[in-house]
Amino acid sequence: MSQKGKQPAGAKGKKSSKPGAENKTEDVLQAVVLADSFQNRFHPFTIEKPRCLLPLANAPLIDYTLEFLAMNGVDEVYIYCGAHTDQVEEYINRSRWAPTTRASPFSVLQFVRVSDARSVGDVLRDLDKRSLVDGDFLLVHGDVVSNIMLDDALVKHRKRRETSAANIMTLVLTSGGQQEHRTKSNGITPIFVVDTKNQRCLHYDEMHPLQDDHYVSLDPAIPDELSTDFEMRSDLIDAQIDICTPEVLALWSESFDYELPRRNFLHGVLKDWELNGKMIYTEIIENGYAARATNFQMYDAISRDILSRWTFPFIPENNVLPHQSYKRYPNGLVLENGVSRAIDAKLEHSVIGQGTTIGAGSKVTNSIIGSNCKIGAGVVLENAIIWQETNVDDGTRIHHSVLGEAVSVGKNCSVPAGSLISSGVHISDDISISEAVTLSTHSEAGKPIAKDTALLGPNTNAAPYTDPDDEELDEQDPARLQKPLLYSLAHFALSTSSVSTLSSDVSDDEDDPVFLSTGASMSSRERLNSMASDDSATKISFHSDAVHGLLDALRAESGDFDSAKLEFMGLRLANDASDTMMRKAVATAFARRAAELTTPDHGALEPSKAADKAFTARKGASKFVDEVGVGGGEPEQIEFIVALQKALIGAKGVELPKLGTLLAAMLQQLYALDILEEDGILGWWEDERAAEGESMATLKEKCKVLVDWLENAEEEDDSDEEDDD
């Protein structure tokens, strides 16, 4: 997949391929890859294996990083290793990335060992001493996945550098404003203050729900000196892709207390900009993908994005590794050669590696399974990630969990959502684990762990894993939020002044606990120290403004939906609205519009015609519902239908039975528009919320004919597939 010899825009001159050559010309772009995270967020999986070699959609993480560098014309790569250096070197040296192979796009690929490094800061100070780079270079981590082309960013960076040597760095960020991204970091929200005129970064800070205060204080000299507008952005996704000059390394060497690239270095350099005179800029990419697998939550999110093809061209069927042979099939299936499955096994939206077998009656959905795995009969895998050579025996159910290499799960077991089962773990037959657990065969020191037969049965070799470092964490350390697979605030005692700018297990209904949210854009001096406001009012204001704005657009006699979408997304940014808040507002607006179209004052349309007009009368309206209102798979579709149902109950001037018929018509219309799928509607039908209260049950019952039709159609499709097989 790499493009050997591709040069970024602005390149000129003839390149030098010598590692230590002086005065390198513009087209010799160098990169530094930090292959050690100096963190334990992937323990116990990384006790014996480095994070950069963990499989992501059945390819090591570092392969995605090196593909990204190759496609952007990087010529020389320096990989800094710490833990498990020998494993990383061995893997790279027998891969196509080794410069000794003809397929390598790199003229130089050099490993640098720093035995006494304890942080990223130690590595970068060592890099400055070695003088390996003497021109512009990319600084990335060995767990980054990105399809961004950096040509424009490099050109702008070089022009700024030519203008002034004080312009030392460009941060490449992606916008999360137009869509809700799974890869927005949970727990810690990065705050960038950016000059709206030239995109200079003026300030950096971080916020998290466990902190006592939720304010960002700016140096008054910033607006006084610049006399310009600026934005305070909490919606940006930062994969820590930086374009640097050697001066960046010199600043690291001058500050021996800096350990982290953002919280220490970026914050410190920007805070002391009057003293050091250095300027840092941002390049905000609107279209493109970039994320780091910094913890299991992000690892899971990137895996889902690969399944959804957001990371194109880095998707399984494009075969990231040379020896892979994946092909895409109907129902979102991507299978490698040699996969064996029973004729009645139901497989959907999943990636399955070579040599894996799936037993009779098993159901695999939204999952990634590695090579040479054995999945027994009657197994249910939902949102599961399973690494190579793992066995799951008959009748076992695994939900939203990660299983490492060579794991063995016995018959009729149940593994709940949020579980992490490290490599080599054995679980006996008939074991039902009641709550999310992390299992390991080794302690943090790498020694065999005392097995827990009471929890995992007589044949186990494992026990729940406890990281001793967790006991030393402060109660307000956000690292606590980033250890589990599933992000949740349920176990933390939070006051109503806590911040929650990202998705969590807390609902966004008006009756729920109040949270504060950061503003997305600020240009007024009076607002510098008011990052937080009462979110109970914010939620109500957003919902009211969003619903009325959408209704006005739907009622208009002409025009498309683009202006309404822009206004809606502007409201979303200004209020930092969550997925749930947006989904609820969109559902409410379209439900009210469809309901009023059935009343005498608005034409008294039949429910089917009212549903059709609500979604299709305005150009772009149905696309807006699909991308913004629903914006996901089965769980999001279920949430949207529940929101529609609740919104219709509140409609005025229409009898309840008629609203039920209207709900059925709206679901049928959304199904015809390919916005809702069979699984989404059938999942809603089985959801307990669909029948909470007499009114909800009445509306639900009116949809029975549609549901019966979908179930029959699904059975016929299954029968046709069996005949084809």
Residue, then its C-alpha position, 0 to 999 in steps of 0.5 A: m500500500s505504501q507509495k515509494g518515492k512519493q514526495p510531498a508538495g513543496a519538495k525540491g532539490k536532490k535528496s541525500s540518503k546518508p543517515g548523518a548527512e549534513n544540510k539535508t535538502e527539502d525533499v528528505l523528510q524525516a520522521v521520529v516514531l515513539a514506539d514506547s508509550f511509557q504508560n501501562r494502560f494496556h496492561p496486562f496485555t503489554i506485560e510481555k508484548p509492546r503496544c505497537l505490536l498489538p493487533l488492530a483489525n489483525a495487523p500490528l499497530i505499527d504497520y498503520t503508523l509506517e503506512f501513514l509515513a510512507m504515503n506522506g513521502v517520509d524518507e528517513v525513519y528513526i524508531y525509539c524503543g524502550a520496553h520490548t525493543d528486541q521484539v520491535e526490531e525483530y518484527i521490523n527487520r523481517s517485514r517489508w519496512a526494513p531498508t534492506t528489502r526492495a519493497s521498503p519506501f524508506s532509505v533509512l530506518q534506524f532503531v534508537r535505544v534509550s535504556d534509561a528513558r522514563s518519559v517521552g521527554d527523556v527520549l526527545r532530549d536524547l534525540d537532541k543530543r544525537s543530532l540525527v535530525d537537522g531539518d523538518f521532521l514528523l513526530v508521531h507515536g507508534d500507535v497512530v492510525s491516519n489517512i491524512m495527506l500532509d502536503d498542504a500542512l508541510v507547505k504552510h509550515r515551511k513558508r512560516r519557517e522561512t518567514s521567521a525561525a521563531n515558527i517552530m512547530t505545526l500541530v496537525l489536528t482533525s475537526g470533530g465538529q461536523q460529526e460525532h467521532r468515537t475517537k474523541s478522547n474520553g475522560i480528558t478533553p484537550i482545549f486549544v485556543v487558536d487565532t482565527k486569522n492565522q491558526r496560531c496556537l495561543h494556549y493549550d489546556e486539558m479538562h476532565p470530569l474529576q477535577d474540582d474547577h472547570y475553568v481555563s485562564l488565559d494570559p491577559a497579554i494574549p488578547d492585548e498583544l494580538s488584538t485579534d479574535f480567537e477560538m477556544r476549541s474543545d471539539l478537536i481530535d488530537a492524534q499528536i501528529d506534529i511537524c517540527t523543526p530541530e528547535v523543538l528538540a532544543l526546547w525539550s533539552e532546556s526543560f528537564d522537567y517536561e515529560l509529556p508532549r501536550r500537558n508539559f511541553l505544549h502548555g509550557v512553551l505557549k505559556d512562556w511565549e513572551l520569554n522564549g519567542k517561539m510560535i506554534y501553529t495548528e493545521i485543522i483538517e476537516n476531512g480525514y482520519a487520525a487517531r491514537a490507540t492510547n488506551f483500550q477505549m481508543y483501541d476499541a473505537i478505532s477498531r469500530d472505525i475500521l469496520s465502518r471503513w472510516t480509515f480508508p484506504f487502511i481497511p482489511e480488504n486492502n490487505v495492510l500486510p503483504h501476506q493477507s488475502y481479505k475480501r469483502y462480502p455482503n452483510g459487511l463481511v470481510l473474510e480471509n482465505g481459508v475461513s470455514r463457517a457452518i451453513d447456518a452460522k449468521l455473520e454480519h459486519s465482521v472481519i475474520g482471519q485465515g484458518t478460523t472456523i465458525g460452528a453451527g448456529s453461531k452468531v457473530t456481529n460487529s466483531i473482529i476475529g484473528s487467524n486460526c481461531k476456533i469458534g464453536a457451535g451456538v456461540v454468540l459474539e457481539n462487538a467482540i475483538i478476538w486475537q489469533e489462535t483463540n478458542v471459544d467453545d460451544g454455547t458461550r456468549i461474549h459481549h463487547s470484550v477483548l480476548g488476547e492470543a491463545v485464550s481458551v473459553g470453555k462451553n456455556c460461558s458468559v463474558p460480560a461487556g467491558s471484559l479484558i482477557s489477556s493472552g493465554v488465559h483459560i476459562s473452564d466450562d459453565i462459567s458466567i462472569s457477572e461483571a466486567v473483569t480483567l484477567s491475566t496469567h501474569s502479575e505486573a512484574g511478569k510472574p505467574i499469578a495465583k489462579d482463581t478457581a472459584l471465579l474461573g473454574p478448576n481448569t483455569n490458569a488465571a485470575p483477575y488482574t490488579d495493577p499496583d500503580d492504580e493504588e497510587l493514583d490520586e482520586q482526581d487523576p483522569a488516568r482512572l477514567q482511561k483504564p477500563l474498556l468501557y468509559s463510565l463515570a458510574h463508580f466516581a462520586l461526582s458533584t453536579s459541577s463536573v464536566s462531561t463533554l464526551s460520551s458517557d454512560v450518563s443520559d442527557d435527559e433533562d431530569d438527569p444530573v447536571f453537567l457543565s460543558t466547555g464552549a467551542s468558540m470564544s472571541s470576547r474578553e469577558r468570556l475568557n474565564s467562563m468556560a463553564s456554565d449551568d448545563s441544565a439551561t444549556k441543554i434546554s436552550f440547545h434542544s429548544d433552539a435546535v428543534h425550532g430551527l429544524l422545524d422552520a427549515l422543514r416548514a419552508e416552501s423552498g430551498d435545500f437543507d444545507s443552511a439548516k444543517l449549518e445552523f444546527m451544527g453551529l448550535r451543536l458546537a456552541n453548546d457542546a451537544s452530545d450524540t444523545m442531545m443531537r439525536k433527540a433534537v432531530a427526532t423531535a423536530f421531524a416527529r413534530r413536523a410529521a404530526e402537524l402534517t396530519t392536522p387540518d391546519h397543515g393539509a390533514l395528510e394521511p400518515s404515510k404521506a405525512a411521513d414521506k413529506a417530512f423526510t423528503a420534501r426538503k432536499g438534503a433532509s433525509k441525508f441529514v437524518d441519516e448522518v446527524g440524527v441516526g449517525g450509527g449502527e443498531p444501537e444508534q438506530i434504536e435510540f433514534i426510534v425511542a426518541l421519535q416515539k417519545a416525541l410523538i407522544g408529546a405532539k398536540g392535536v393528534e389522537l394517540p392511535k393515529l400517532g401510532t400509525l404515524l410512527a409505523a409510517m415513519l419507520q417504514q419511510l426511514y427503512a425505505l430510505d436506507i436510514l434504518e435497517e431491519d436489525g435497528i427496527l427489530g432491536w427497538w421492538e425488543d427494547e424495554r423502553a419501547a413499551e414504558g408506560e401506556s402511551m409508549a405501548t400504544l404507539k408500539e403496538k401500531c407498528k406490529v404489522l411492520v415488525d411482522w413483515l420485517e421478521n418474515a422478510e428476514e427469514e426469507d432472506d436467510s432461507d435464500e442464502e441457505d439455498d445459495d450455499 
